[in-house]
Amino acid sequence: MRILSSLTVAAVCLGTAFAAGAVEQRPMLTDEMAIAMADACEAEAIAQGWRPVNIAIFDAGGNLKHFKRMDG
């Protein structure tokens, strides 16, 4: 009985360790990347002759990373 309990505990621990390693890693949006994206959007808006626009950059979780408002 004692051996069965030990094997059960070992199996649970190993299963948890493998499951923890399976967590998906996503690339992170840094502040520098968000600023570069907003600058590129502003350059495109100027090149296309669009009226002043507001530019909002969000990360994958829906959090606002950067906001830029064009004067006009």
mmCIF file as Biopython writes it, N, C-alpha, C and O atoms, coordinates in Angstrom:
data_model
#
loop_
_atom_site.group_PDB
_atom_site.id
_atom_site.type_symbol
_atom_site.label_atom_id
_atom_site.label_alt_id
_atom_site.label_comp_id
_atom_site.label_asym_id
_atom_site.label_entity_id
_atom_site.label_seq_id
_atom_site.pdbx_PDB_ins_code
_atom_site.Cartn_x
_atom_site.Cartn_y
_atom_site.Cartn_z
_atom_site.occupancy
_atom_site.B_iso_or_equiv
_atom_site.auth_seq_id
_atom_site.auth_asym_id
_atom_site.pdbx_PDB_model_num
ATOM 1   N N  . MET A ? 1  ? 0.825  -1.192 0.000   1.0 0.0 1  A 1 
ATOM 2   C CA . MET A ? 1  ? 0.000  0.000  0.000   1.0 0.0 1  A 1 
ATOM 3   C C  . MET A ? 1  ? 0.867  1.253  0.000   1.0 0.0 1  A 1 
ATOM 4   O O  . MET A ? 1  ? 0.562  2.244  -0.664  1.0 0.0 1  A 1 
ATOM 5   N N  . ARG A ? 2  ? 1.950  1.181  0.759   1.0 0.0 2  A 1 
ATOM 6   C CA . ARG A ? 2  ? 2.852  2.324  0.859   1.0 0.0 2  A 1 
ATOM 7   C C  . ARG A ? 2  ? 3.515  2.604  -0.499  1.0 0.0 2  A 1 
ATOM 8   O O  . ARG A ? 2  ? 3.710  3.761  -0.874  1.0 0.0 2  A 1 
ATOM 9   N N  . ILE A ? 3  ? 3.852  1.555  -1.214  1.0 0.0 3  A 1 
ATOM 10  C CA . ILE A ? 3  ? 4.473  1.717  -2.530  1.0 0.0 3  A 1 
ATOM 11  C C  . ILE A ? 3  ? 3.476  2.332  -3.505  1.0 0.0 3  A 1 
ATOM 12  O O  . ILE A ? 3  ? 3.845  3.187  -4.310  1.0 0.0 3  A 1 
ATOM 13  N N  . LEU A ? 4  ? 2.232  1.910  -3.442  1.0 0.0 4  A 1 
ATOM 14  C CA . LEU A ? 4  ? 1.198  2.448  -4.318  1.0 0.0 4  A 1 
ATOM 15  C C  . LEU A ? 4  ? 0.993  3.941  -4.061  1.0 0.0 4  A 1 
ATOM 16  O O  . LEU A ? 4  ? 0.834  4.722  -4.999  1.0 0.0 4  A 1 
ATOM 17  N N  . SER A ? 5  ? 0.997  4.326  -2.800  1.0 0.0 5  A 1 
ATOM 18  C CA . SER A ? 5  ? 0.851  5.748  -2.456  1.0 0.0 5  A 1 
ATOM 19  C C  . SER A ? 5  ? 2.030  6.555  -2.978  1.0 0.0 5  A 1 
ATOM 20  O O  . SER A ? 5  ? 1.850  7.650  -3.511  1.0 0.0 5  A 1 
ATOM 21  N N  . SER A ? 6  ? 3.230  6.021  -2.828  1.0 0.0 6  A 1 
ATOM 22  C CA . SER A ? 6  ? 4.429  6.714  -3.311  1.0 0.0 6  A 1 
ATOM 23  C C  . SER A ? 6  ? 4.403  6.871  -4.825  1.0 0.0 6  A 1 
ATOM 24  O O  . SER A ? 6  ? 4.763  7.924  -5.351  1.0 0.0 6  A 1 
ATOM 25  N N  . LEU A ? 7  ? 3.978  5.824  -5.523  1.0 0.0 7  A 1 
ATOM 26  C CA . LEU A ? 7  ? 3.902  5.897  -6.980  1.0 0.0 7  A 1 
ATOM 27  C C  . LEU A ? 7  ? 2.839  6.893  -7.430  1.0 0.0 7  A 1 
ATOM 28  O O  . LEU A ? 7  ? 3.029  7.599  -8.420  1.0 0.0 7  A 1 
ATOM 29  N N  . THR A ? 8  ? 1.734  6.953  -6.716  1.0 0.0 8  A 1 
ATOM 30  C CA . THR A ? 8  ? 0.673  7.907  -7.055  1.0 0.0 8  A 1 
ATOM 31  C C  . THR A ? 8  ? 1.161  9.336  -6.887  1.0 0.0 8  A 1 
ATOM 32  O O  . THR A ? 8  ? 0.921  10.183 -7.747  1.0 0.0 8  A 1 
ATOM 33  N N  . VAL A ? 9  ? 1.842  9.605  -5.787  1.0 0.0 9  A 1 
ATOM 34  C CA . VAL A ? 9  ? 2.382  10.949 -5.544  1.0 0.0 9  A 1 
ATOM 35  C C  . VAL A ? 9  ? 3.408  11.302 -6.612  1.0 0.0 9  A 1 
ATOM 36  O O  . VAL A ? 9  ? 3.420  12.429 -7.105  1.0 0.0 9  A 1 
ATOM 37  N N  . ALA A ? 10 ? 4.261  10.365 -6.973  1.0 0.0 10 A 1 
ATOM 38  C CA . ALA A ? 10 ? 5.271  10.618 -7.999  1.0 0.0 10 A 1 
ATOM 39  C C  . ALA A ? 10 ? 4.617  10.900 -9.348  1.0 0.0 10 A 1 
ATOM 40  O O  . ALA A ? 10 ? 5.056  11.787 -10.080 1.0 0.0 10 A 1 
ATOM 41  N N  . ALA A ? 11 ? 3.573  10.151 -9.675  1.0 0.0 11 A 1 
ATOM 42  C CA . ALA A ? 11 ? 2.888  10.362 -10.953 1.0 0.0 11 A 1 
ATOM 43  C C  . ALA A ? 11 ? 2.221  11.731 -10.999 1.0 0.0 11 A 1 
ATOM 44  O O  . ALA A ? 11 ? 2.258  12.406 -12.028 1.0 0.0 11 A 1 
ATOM 45  N N  . VAL A ? 12 ? 1.615  12.143 -9.896  1.0 0.0 12 A 1 
ATOM 46  C CA . VAL A ? 12 ? 0.972  13.458 -9.850  1.0 0.0 12 A 1 
ATOM 47  C C  . VAL A ? 12 ? 2.013  14.561 -9.989  1.0 0.0 12 A 1 
ATOM 48  O O  . VAL A ? 12 ? 1.795  15.532 -10.713 1.0 0.0 12 A 1 
ATOM 49  N N  . CYS A ? 13 ? 3.136  14.416 -9.305  1.0 0.0 13 A 1 
ATOM 50  C CA . CYS A ? 13 ? 4.196  15.433 -9.394  1.0 0.0 13 A 1 
ATOM 51  C C  . CYS A ? 13 ? 4.760  15.531 -10.803 1.0 0.0 13 A 1 
ATOM 52  O O  . CYS A ? 13 ? 4.987  16.634 -11.300 1.0 0.0 13 A 1 
ATOM 53  N N  . LEU A ? 14 ? 4.988  14.404 -11.447 1.0 0.0 14 A 1 
ATOM 54  C CA . LEU A ? 14 ? 5.517  14.426 -12.810 1.0 0.0 14 A 1 
ATOM 55  C C  . LEU A ? 14 ? 4.503  15.019 -13.777 1.0 0.0 14 A 1 
ATOM 56  O O  . LEU A ? 14 ? 4.869  15.792 -14.662 1.0 0.0 14 A 1 
ATOM 57  N N  . GLY A ? 15 ? 3.247  14.668 -13.617 1.0 0.0 15 A 1 
ATOM 58  C CA . GLY A ? 15 ? 2.203  15.221 -14.481 1.0 0.0 15 A 1 
ATOM 59  C C  . GLY A ? 15 ? 2.097  16.722 -14.344 1.0 0.0 15 A 1 
ATOM 60  O O  . GLY A ? 15 ? 1.907  17.425 -15.336 1.0 0.0 15 A 1 
ATOM 61  N N  . THR A ? 16 ? 2.216  17.220 -13.128 1.0 0.0 16 A 1 
ATOM 62  C CA . THR A ? 16 ? 2.167  18.663 -12.895 1.0 0.0 16 A 1 
ATOM 63  C C  . THR A ? 16 ? 3.373  19.351 -13.512 1.0 0.0 16 A 1 
ATOM 64  O O  . THR A ? 16 ? 3.246  20.439 -14.075 1.0 0.0 16 A 1 
ATOM 65  N N  . ALA A ? 17 ? 4.533  18.734 -13.414 1.0 0.0 17 A 1 
ATOM 66  C CA . ALA A ? 17 ? 5.743  19.335 -13.979 1.0 0.0 17 A 1 
ATOM 67  C C  . ALA A ? 17 ? 5.642  19.441 -15.498 1.0 0.0 17 A 1 
ATOM 68  O O  . ALA A ? 17 ? 6.038  20.457 -16.071 1.0 0.0 17 A 1 
ATOM 69  N N  . PHE A ? 18 ? 5.121  18.417 -16.153 1.0 0.0 18 A 1 
ATOM 70  C CA . PHE A ? 18 ? 4.985  18.467 -17.606 1.0 0.0 18 A 1 
ATOM 71  C C  . PHE A ? 18 ? 3.922  19.469 -18.030 1.0 0.0 18 A 1 
ATOM 72  O O  . PHE A ? 18 ? 4.085  20.153 -19.040 1.0 0.0 18 A 1 
ATOM 73  N N  . ALA A ? 19 ? 2.844  19.563 -17.275 1.0 0.0 19 A 1 
ATOM 74  C CA . ALA A ? 19 ? 1.783  20.522 -17.601 1.0 0.0 19 A 1 
ATOM 75  C C  . ALA A ? 19 ? 2.272  21.956 -17.424 1.0 0.0 19 A 1 
ATOM 76  O O  . ALA A ? 19 ? 1.892  22.837 -18.196 1.0 0.0 19 A 1 
ATOM 77  N N  . ALA A ? 20 ? 3.096  22.198 -16.433 1.0 0.0 20 A 1 
ATOM 78  C CA . ALA A ? 20 ? 3.613  23.549 -16.203 1.0 0.0 20 A 1 
ATOM 79  C C  . ALA A ? 20 ? 4.538  23.977 -17.337 1.0 0.0 20 A 1 
ATOM 80  O O  . ALA A ? 20 ? 4.613  25.165 -17.653 1.0 0.0 20 A 1 
ATOM 81  N N  . GLY A ? 21 ? 5.232  23.042 -17.946 1.0 0.0 21 A 1 
ATOM 82  C CA . GLY A ? 21 ? 6.121  23.371 -19.047 1.0 0.0 21 A 1 
ATOM 83  C C  . GLY A ? 21 ? 5.384  23.652 -20.342 1.0 0.0 21 A 1 
ATOM 84  O O  . GLY A ? 21 ? 5.976  24.172 -21.288 1.0 0.0 21 A 1 
ATOM 85  N N  . ALA A ? 22 ? 4.097  23.318 -20.404 1.0 0.0 22 A 1 
ATOM 86  C CA . ALA A ? 22 ? 3.324  23.482 -21.627 1.0 0.0 22 A 1 
ATOM 87  C C  . ALA A ? 22 ? 2.662  24.851 -21.731 1.0 0.0 22 A 1 
ATOM 88  O O  . ALA A ? 22 ? 1.859  25.074 -22.638 1.0 0.0 22 A 1 
ATOM 89  N N  . VAL A ? 23 ? 2.977  25.765 -20.831 1.0 0.0 23 A 1 
ATOM 90  C CA . VAL A ? 23 ? 2.378  27.098 -20.871 1.0 0.0 23 A 1 
ATOM 91  C C  . VAL A ? 23 ? 2.868  27.822 -22.115 1.0 0.0 23 A 1 
ATOM 92  O O  . VAL A ? 23 ? 4.065  27.852 -22.402 1.0 0.0 23 A 1 
ATOM 93  N N  . GLU A ? 24 ? 1.930  28.401 -22.846 1.0 0.0 24 A 1 
ATOM 94  C CA . GLU A ? 24 ? 2.268  29.087 -24.093 1.0 0.0 24 A 1 
ATOM 95  C C  . GLU A ? 24 ? 2.949  30.423 -23.806 1.0 0.0 24 A 1 
ATOM 96  O O  . GLU A ? 24 ? 2.469  31.210 -22.990 1.0 0.0 24 A 1 
ATOM 97  N N  . GLN A ? 25 ? 4.046  30.667 -24.469 1.0 0.0 25 A 1 
ATOM 98  C CA . GLN A ? 25 ? 4.770  31.926 -24.341 1.0 0.0 25 A 1 
ATOM 99  C C  . GLN A ? 25 ? 4.478  32.775 -25.565 1.0 0.0 25 A 1 
ATOM 100 O O  . GLN A ? 25 ? 4.691  32.335 -26.695 1.0 0.0 25 A 1 
ATOM 101 N N  . ARG A ? 26 ? 3.989  33.998 -25.344 1.0 0.0 26 A 1 
ATOM 102 C CA . ARG A ? 26 ? 3.723  34.916 -26.451 1.0 0.0 26 A 1 
ATOM 103 C C  . ARG A ? 26 ? 4.763  36.020 -26.443 1.0 0.0 26 A 1 
ATOM 104 O O  . ARG A ? 26 ? 5.261  36.399 -25.383 1.0 0.0 26 A 1 
ATOM 105 N N  . PRO A ? 27 ? 5.095  36.541 -27.620 1.0 0.0 27 A 1 
ATOM 106 C CA . PRO A ? 27 ? 6.002  37.683 -27.648 1.0 0.0 27 A 1 
ATOM 107 C C  . PRO A ? 27 ? 5.342  38.878 -26.973 1.0 0.0 27 A 1 
ATOM 108 O O  . PRO A ? 27 ? 4.130  39.066 -27.071 1.0 0.0 27 A 1 
ATOM 109 N N  . MET A ? 28 ? 6.141  39.679 -26.293 1.0 0.0 28 A 1 
ATOM 110 C CA . MET A ? 28 ? 5.613  40.838 -25.586 1.0 0.0 28 A 1 
ATOM 111 C C  . MET A ? 28 ? 5.768  42.093 -26.412 1.0 0.0 28 A 1 
ATOM 112 O O  . MET A ? 28 ? 6.763  42.263 -27.117 1.0 0.0 28 A 1 
ATOM 113 N N  . LEU A ? 29 ? 4.784  42.977 -26.326 1.0 0.0 29 A 1 
ATOM 114 C CA . LEU A ? 29 ? 4.834  44.270 -26.994 1.0 0.0 29 A 1 
ATOM 115 C C  . LEU A ? 29 ? 5.486  45.260 -26.039 1.0 0.0 29 A 1 
ATOM 116 O O  . LEU A ? 29 ? 4.907  45.607 -25.010 1.0 0.0 29 A 1 
ATOM 117 N N  . THR A ? 30 ? 6.680  45.711 -26.374 1.0 0.0 30 A 1 
ATOM 118 C CA . THR A ? 30 ? 7.392  46.653 -25.513 1.0 0.0 30 A 1 
ATOM 119 C C  . THR A ? 30 ? 6.945  48.078 -25.819 1.0 0.0 30 A 1 
ATOM 120 O O  . THR A ? 30 ? 6.299  48.338 -26.834 1.0 0.0 30 A 1 
ATOM 121 N N  . ASP A ? 31 ? 7.297  48.989 -24.927 1.0 0.0 31 A 1 
ATOM 122 C CA . ASP A ? 31 ? 6.969  50.399 -25.144 1.0 0.0 31 A 1 
ATOM 123 C C  . ASP A ? 31 ? 7.650  50.928 -26.404 1.0 0.0 31 A 1 
ATOM 124 O O  . ASP A ? 31 ? 7.055  51.695 -27.161 1.0 0.0 31 A 1 
ATOM 125 N N  . GLU A ? 32 ? 8.892  50.519 -26.624 1.0 0.0 32 A 1 
ATOM 126 C CA . GLU A ? 32 ? 9.623  50.973 -27.810 1.0 0.0 32 A 1 
ATOM 127 C C  . GLU A ? 32 ? 8.942  50.495 -29.090 1.0 0.0 32 A 1 
ATOM 128 O O  . GLU A ? 32 ? 8.858  51.238 -30.068 1.0 0.0 32 A 1 
ATOM 129 N N  . MET A ? 33 ? 8.461  49.264 -29.082 1.0 0.0 33 A 1 
ATOM 130 C CA . MET A ? 33 ? 7.760  48.734 -30.251 1.0 0.0 33 A 1 
ATOM 131 C C  . MET A ? 33 ? 6.454  49.484 -30.491 1.0 0.0 33 A 1 
ATOM 132 O O  . MET A ? 33 ? 6.113  49.782 -31.636 1.0 0.0 33 A 1 
ATOM 133 N N  . ALA A ? 34 ? 5.725  49.789 -29.424 1.0 0.0 34 A 1 
ATOM 134 C CA . ALA A ? 34 ? 4.456  50.511 -29.554 1.0 0.0 34 A 1 
ATOM 135 C C  . ALA A ? 34 ? 4.683  51.915 -30.097 1.0 0.0 34 A 1 
ATOM 136 O O  . ALA A ? 34 ? 3.913  52.388 -30.932 1.0 0.0 34 A 1 
ATOM 137 N N  . ILE A ? 35 ? 5.734  52.585 -29.633 1.0 0.0 35 A 1 
ATOM 138 C CA . ILE A ? 35 ? 6.053  53.932 -30.126 1.0 0.0 35 A 1 
ATOM 139 C C  . ILE A ? 35 ? 6.437  53.876 -31.598 1.0 0.0 35 A 1 
ATOM 140 O O  . ILE A ? 35 ? 6.019  54.730 -32.380 1.0 0.0 35 A 1 
ATOM 141 N N  . ALA A ? 36 ? 7.231  52.875 -31.986 1.0 0.0 36 A 1 
ATOM 142 C CA . ALA A ? 36 ? 7.627  52.728 -33.389 1.0 0.0 36 A 1 
ATOM 143 C C  . ALA A ? 36 ? 6.407  52.461 -34.272 1.0 0.0 36 A 1 
ATOM 144 O O  . ALA A ? 36 ? 6.325  52.983 -35.384 1.0 0.0 36 A 1 
ATOM 145 N N  . MET A ? 37 ? 5.465  51.660 -33.793 1.0 0.0 37 A 1 
ATOM 146 C CA . MET A ? 37 ? 4.245  51.388 -34.554 1.0 0.0 37 A 1 
ATOM 147 C C  . MET A ? 37 ? 3.421  52.659 -34.735 1.0 0.0 37 A 1 
ATOM 148 O O  . MET A ? 37 ? 2.908  52.921 -35.822 1.0 0.0 37 A 1 
ATOM 149 N N  . ALA A ? 38 ? 3.296  53.446 -33.670 1.0 0.0 38 A 1 
ATOM 150 C CA . ALA A ? 38 ? 2.524  54.693 -33.746 1.0 0.0 38 A 1 
ATOM 151 C C  . ALA A ? 38 ? 3.191  55.689 -34.690 1.0 0.0 38 A 1 
ATOM 152 O O  . ALA A ? 38 ? 2.510  56.384 -35.444 1.0 0.0 38 A 1 
ATOM 153 N N  . ASP A ? 39 ? 4.524  55.760 -34.650 1.0 0.0 39 A 1 
ATOM 154 C CA . ASP A ? 39 ? 5.247  56.655 -35.561 1.0 0.0 39 A 1 
ATOM 155 C C  . ASP A ? 39 ? 5.039  56.241 -37.014 1.0 0.0 39 A 1 
ATOM 156 O O  . ASP A ? 39 ? 4.874  57.094 -37.887 1.0 0.0 39 A 1 
ATOM 157 N N  . ALA A ? 40 ? 5.049  54.930 -37.276 1.0 0.0 40 A 1 
ATOM 158 C CA . ALA A ? 40 ? 4.820  54.441 -38.638 1.0 0.0 40 A 1 
ATOM 159 C C  . ALA A ? 40 ? 3.395  54.756 -39.095 1.0 0.0 40 A 1 
ATOM 160 O O  . ALA A ? 40 ? 3.179  55.112 -40.254 1.0 0.0 40 A 1 
ATOM 161 N N  . CYS A ? 41 ? 2.435  54.629 -38.200 1.0 0.0 41 A 1 
ATOM 162 C CA . CYS A ? 41 ? 1.047  54.971 -38.544 1.0 0.0 41 A 1 
ATOM 163 C C  . CYS A ? 41 ? 0.911  56.455 -38.840 1.0 0.0 41 A 1 
ATOM 164 O O  . CYS A ? 41 ? 0.198  56.843 -39.766 1.0 0.0 41 A 1 
ATOM 165 N N  . GLU A ? 42 ? 1.589  57.286 -38.058 1.0 0.0 42 A 1 
ATOM 166 C CA . GLU A ? 42 ? 1.537  58.733 -38.292 1.0 0.0 42 A 1 
ATOM 167 C C  . GLU A ? 42 ? 2.162  59.082 -39.640 1.0 0.0 42 A 1 
ATOM 168 O O  . GLU A ? 42 ? 1.624  59.911 -40.373 1.0 0.0 42 A 1 
ATOM 169 N N  . ALA A ? 43 ? 3.289  58.460 -39.973 1.0 0.0 43 A 1 
ATOM 170 C CA . ALA A ? 43 ? 3.939  58.713 -41.257 1.0 0.0 43 A 1 
ATOM 171 C C  . ALA A ? 43 ? 3.027  58.303 -42.416 1.0 0.0 43 A 1 
ATOM 172 O O  . ALA A ? 43 ? 2.956  59.003 -43.426 1.0 0.0 43 A 1 
ATOM 173 N N  . GLU A ? 44 ? 2.338  57.183 -42.276 1.0 0.0 44 A 1 
ATOM 174 C CA . GLU A ? 44 ? 1.415  56.726 -43.323 1.0 0.0 44 A 1 
ATOM 175 C C  . GLU A ? 44 ? 0.237  57.686 -43.464 1.0 0.0 44 A 1 
ATOM 176 O O  . GLU A ? 44 ? -0.190 57.979 -44.581 1.0 0.0 44 A 1 
ATOM 177 N N  . ALA A ? 45 ? -0.286 58.174 -42.356 1.0 0.0 45 A 1 
ATOM 178 C CA . ALA A ? 45 ? -1.404 59.125 -42.404 1.0 0.0 45 A 1 
ATOM 179 C C  . ALA A ? 45 ? -0.991 60.415 -43.108 1.0 0.0 45 A 1 
ATOM 180 O O  . ALA A ? 45 ? -1.764 60.975 -43.886 1.0 0.0 45 A 1 
ATOM 181 N N  . ILE A ? 46 ? 0.211  60.883 -42.839 1.0 0.0 46 A 1 
ATOM 182 C CA . ILE A ? 46 ? 0.714  62.099 -43.497 1.0 0.0 46 A 1 
ATOM 183 C C  . ILE A ? 46 ? 0.916  61.841 -44.987 1.0 0.0 46 A 1 
ATOM 184 O O  . ILE A ? 46 ? 0.551  62.673 -45.817 1.0 0.0 46 A 1 
ATOM 185 N N  . ALA A ? 47 ? 1.501  60.682 -45.331 1.0 0.0 47 A 1 
ATOM 186 C CA . ALA A ? 47 ? 1.755  60.348 -46.736 1.0 0.0 47 A 1 
ATOM 187 C C  . ALA A ? 47 ? 0.452  60.215 -47.527 1.0 0.0 47 A 1 
ATOM 188 O O  . ALA A ? 47 ? 0.408  60.575 -48.703 1.0 0.0 47 A 1 
ATOM 189 N N  . GLN A ? 48 ? -0.593 59.711 -46.906 1.0 0.0 48 A 1 
ATOM 190 C CA . GLN A ? 48 ? -1.877 59.529 -47.583 1.0 0.0 48 A 1 
ATOM 191 C C  . GLN A ? 48 ? -2.713 60.805 -47.588 1.0 0.0 48 A 1 
ATOM 192 O O  . GLN A ? 48 ? -3.738 60.873 -48.266 1.0 0.0 48 A 1 
ATOM 193 N N  . GLY A ? 49 ? -2.282 61.810 -46.839 1.0 0.0 49 A 1 
ATOM 194 C CA . GLY A ? 49 ? -3.022 63.060 -46.782 1.0 0.0 49 A 1 
ATOM 195 C C  . GLY A ? 49 ? -4.291 62.978 -45.947 1.0 0.0 49 A 1 
ATOM 196 O O  . GLY A ? 49 ? -5.223 63.758 -46.146 1.0 0.0 49 A 1 
ATOM 197 N N  . TRP A ? 50 ? -4.325 62.044 -45.021 1.0 0.0 50 A 1 
ATOM 198 C CA . TRP A ? 50 ? -5.496 61.912 -44.168 1.0 0.0 50 A 1 
ATOM 199 C C  . TRP A ? 50 ? -5.554 63.056 -43.172 1.0 0.0 50 A 1 
ATOM 200 O O  . TRP A ? 50 ? -4.530 63.631 -42.803 1.0 0.0 50 A 1 
ATOM 201 N N  . ARG A ? 51 ? -6.767 63.376 -42.743 1.0 0.0 51 A 1 
ATOM 202 C CA . ARG A ? 51 ? -6.918 64.392 -41.713 1.0 0.0 51 A 1 
ATOM 203 C C  . ARG A ? 51 ? -6.217 63.909 -40.443 1.0 0.0 51 A 1 
ATOM 204 O O  . ARG A ? 51 ? -5.900 62.727 -40.314 1.0 0.0 51 A 1 
ATOM 205 N N  . PRO A ? 52 ? -5.980 64.816 -39.523 1.0 0.0 52 A 1 
ATOM 206 C CA . PRO A ? 52 ? -5.342 64.355 -38.276 1.0 0.0 52 A 1 
ATOM 207 C C  . PRO A ? 52 ? -6.119 63.188 -37.654 1.0 0.0 52 A 1 
ATOM 208 O O  . PRO A ? 52 ? -7.346 63.214 -37.561 1.0 0.0 52 A 1 
ATOM 209 N N  . VAL A ? 53 ? -5.384 62.194 -37.245 1.0 0.0 53 A 1 
ATOM 210 C CA . VAL A ? 53 ? -5.998 60.990 -36.684 1.0 0.0 53 A 1 
ATOM 211 C C  . VAL A ? 53 ? -5.459 60.731 -35.278 1.0 0.0 53 A 1 
ATOM 212 O O  . VAL A ? 53 ? -4.405 61.238 -34.893 1.0 0.0 53 A 1 
ATOM 213 N N  . ASN A ? 54 ? -6.199 59.943 -34.535 1.0 0.0 54 A 1 
ATOM 214 C CA . ASN A ? 54 ? -5.744 59.449 -33.240 1.0 0.0 54 A 1 
ATOM 215 C C  . ASN A ? 54 ? -5.270 58.020 -33.435 1.0 0.0 54 A 1 
ATOM 216 O O  . ASN A ? 54 ? -5.923 57.235 -34.121 1.0 0.0 54 A 1 
ATOM 217 N N  . ILE A ? 55 ? -4.141 57.678 -32.837 1.0 0.0 55 A 1 
ATOM 218 C CA . ILE A ? 55 ? -3.544 56.359 -33.005 1.0 0.0 55 A 1 
ATOM 219 C C  . ILE A ? 55 ? -3.449 55.707 -31.631 1.0 0.0 55 A 1 
ATOM 220 O O  . ILE A ? 55 ? -2.847 56.262 -30.712 1.0 0.0 55 A 1 
ATOM 221 N N  . ALA A ? 56 ? -4.042 54.534 -31.497 1.0 0.0 56 A 1 
ATOM 222 C CA . ALA A ? 56 ? -3.996 53.790 -30.239 1.0 0.0 56 A 1 
ATOM 223 C C  . ALA A ? 56 ? -3.387 52.420 -30.497 1.0 0.0 56 A 1 
ATOM 224 O O  . ALA A ? 56 ? -3.803 51.718 -31.418 1.0 0.0 56 A 1 
ATOM 225 N N  . ILE A ? 57 ? -2.409 52.037 -29.694 1.0 0.0 57 A 1 
ATOM 226 C CA . ILE A ? 57 ? -1.746 50.744 -29.806 1.0 0.0 57 A 1 
ATOM 227 C C  . ILE A ? 57 ? -2.089 49.941 -28.549 1.0 0.0 57 A 1 
ATOM 228 O O  . ILE A ? 57 ? -1.844 50.386 -27.428 1.0 0.0 57 A 1 
ATOM 229 N N  . PHE A ? 58 ? -2.662 48.744 -28.756 1.0 0.0 58 A 1 
ATOM 230 C CA . PHE A ? 58 ? -3.047 47.868 -27.652 1.0 0.0 58 A 1 
ATOM 231 C C  . PHE A ? 58 ? -2.221 46.591 -27.690 1.0 0.0 58 A 1 
ATOM 232 O O  . PHE A ? 58 ? -1.802 46.156 -28.763 1.0 0.0 58 A 1 
ATOM 233 N N  . ASP A ? 59 ? -1.984 45.984 -26.529 1.0 0.0 59 A 1 
ATOM 234 C CA . ASP A ? 59 ? -1.307 44.692 -26.494 1.0 0.0 59 A 1 
ATOM 235 C C  . ASP A ? 59 ? -2.335 43.572 -26.665 1.0 0.0 59 A 1 
ATOM 236 O O  . ASP A ? 59 ? -3.526 43.837 -26.832 1.0 0.0 59 A 1 
ATOM 237 N N  . ALA A ? 60 ? -1.876 42.330 -26.622 1.0 0.0 60 A 1 
ATOM 238 C CA . ALA A ? 60 ? -2.758 41.181 -26.860 1.0 0.0 60 A 1 
ATOM 239 C C  . ALA A ? 60 ? -3.845 41.048 -25.794 1.0 0.0 60 A 1 
ATOM 240 O O  . ALA A ? 60 ? -4.886 40.441 -26.046 1.0 0.0 60 A 1 
ATOM 241 N N  . GLY A ? 61 ? -3.614 41.604 -24.618 1.0 0.0 61 A 1 
ATOM 242 C CA . GLY A ? 61 ? -4.599 41.541 -23.551 1.0 0.0 61 A 1 
ATOM 243 C C  . GLY A ? 61 ? -5.603 42.674 -23.582 1.0 0.0 61 A 1 
ATOM 244 O O  . GLY A ? 61 ? -6.474 42.756 -22.716 1.0 0.0 61 A 1 
ATOM 245 N N  . GLY A ? 62 ? -5.493 43.557 -24.577 1.0 0.0 62 A 1 
ATOM 246 C CA . GLY A ? 62 ? -6.415 44.677 -24.693 1.0 0.0 62 A 1 
ATOM 247 C C  . GLY A ? 62 ? -6.030 45.880 -23.857 1.0 0.0 62 A 1 
ATOM 248 O O  . GLY A ? 62 ? -6.843 46.785 -23.664 1.0 0.0 62 A 1 
ATOM 249 N N  . ASN A ? 63 ? -4.810 45.906 -23.361 1.0 0.0 63 A 1 
ATOM 250 C CA . ASN A ? 63 ? -4.332 47.030 -22.563 1.0 0.0 63 A 1 
ATOM 251 C C  . ASN A ? 63 ? -3.710 48.083 -23.467 1.0 0.0 63 A 1 
ATOM 252 O O  . ASN A ? 63 ? -2.952 47.755 -24.380 1.0 0.0 63 A 1 
ATOM 253 N N  . LEU A ? 64 ? -4.029 49.341 -23.216 1.0 0.0 64 A 1 
ATOM 254 C CA . LEU A ? 64 ? -3.479 50.432 -24.011 1.0 0.0 64 A 1 
ATOM 255 C C  . LEU A ? 64 ? -1.994 50.580 -23.709 1.0 0.0 64 A 1 
ATOM 256 O O  . LEU A ? 64 ? -1.605 50.812 -22.564 1.0 0.0 64 A 1 
ATOM 257 N N  . LYS A ? 65 ? -1.161 50.445 -24.749 1.0 0.0 65 A 1 
ATOM 258 C CA . LYS A ? 65 ? 0.283  50.587 -24.578 1.0 0.0 65 A 1 
ATOM 259 C C  . LYS A ? 65 ? 0.770  51.976 -24.957 1.0 0.0 65 A 1 
ATOM 260 O O  . LYS A ? 65 ? 1.693  52.509 -24.342 1.0 0.0 65 A 1 
ATOM 261 N N  . HIS A ? 66 ? 0.130  52.575 -25.997 1.0 0.0 66 A 1 
ATOM 262 C CA . HIS A ? 66 ? 0.573  53.900 -26.446 1.0 0.0 66 A 1 
ATOM 263 C C  . HIS A ? 66 ? -0.585 54.585 -27.164 1.0 0.0 66 A 1 
ATOM 264 O O  . HIS A ? 66 ? -1.359 53.945 -27.875 1.0 0.0 66 A 1 
ATOM 265 N N  . PHE A ? 67 ? -0.688 55.893 -26.966 1.0 0.0 67 A 1 
ATOM 266 C CA . PHE A ? 67 ? -1.707 56.686 -27.644 1.0 0.0 67 A 1 
ATOM 267 C C  . PHE A ? 67 ? -1.044 57.929 -28.202 1.0 0.0 67 A 1 
ATOM 268 O O  . PHE A ? 67 ? -0.267 58.590 -27.513 1.0 0.0 67 A 1 
ATOM 269 N N  . LYS A ? 68 ? -1.353 58.249 -29.458 1.0 0.0 68 A 1 
ATOM 270 C CA . LYS A ? 68 ? -0.764 59.419 -30.112 1.0 0.0 68 A 1 
ATOM 271 C C  . LYS A ? 68 ? -1.868 60.175 -30.832 1.0 0.0 68 A 1 
ATOM 272 O O  . LYS A ? 68 ? -2.662 59.585 -31.565 1.0 0.0 68 A 1 
ATOM 273 N N  . ARG A ? 69 ? -1.915 61.474 -30.620 1.0 0.0 69 A 1 
ATOM 274 C CA . ARG A ? 69 ? -2.918 62.320 -31.258 1.0 0.0 69 A 1 
ATOM 275 C C  . ARG A ? 69 ? -2.188 63.291 -32.180 1.0 0.0 69 A 1 
ATOM 276 O O  . ARG A ? 69 ? -1.273 64.001 -31.764 1.0 0.0 69 A 1 
ATOM 277 N N  . MET A ? 70 ? -2.616 63.304 -33.447 1.0 0.0 70 A 1 
ATOM 278 C CA . MET A ? 70 ? -2.016 64.238 -34.401 1.0 0.0 70 A 1 
ATOM 279 C C  . MET A ? 70 ? -2.713 65.588 -34.276 1.0 0.0 70 A 1 
ATOM 280 O O  . MET A ? 70 ? -3.942 65.655 -34.255 1.0 0.0 70 A 1 
ATOM 281 N N  . ASP A ? 71 ? -1.946 66.644 -34.196 1.0 0.0 71 A 1 
ATOM 282 C CA . ASP A ? 71 ? -2.515 67.989 -34.159 1.0 0.0 71 A 1 
ATOM 283 C C  . ASP A ? 71 ? -2.979 68.371 -35.553 1.0 0.0 71 A 1 
ATOM 284 O O  . ASP A ? 71 ? -2.406 67.932 -36.549 1.0 0.0 71 A 1 
ATOM 285 N N  . GLY A ? 72 ? -4.006 69.180 -35.618 1.0 0.0 72 A 1 
ATOM 286 C CA . GLY A ? 72 ? -4.424 69.563 -36.938 1.0 0.0 72 A 1 
ATOM 287 C C  . GLY A ? 72 ? -5.505 70.544 -36.922 1.0 0.0 72 A 1 
ATOM 288 O O  . GLY A ? 72 ? -5.969 70.968 -37.981 1.0 0.0 72 A 1 
#
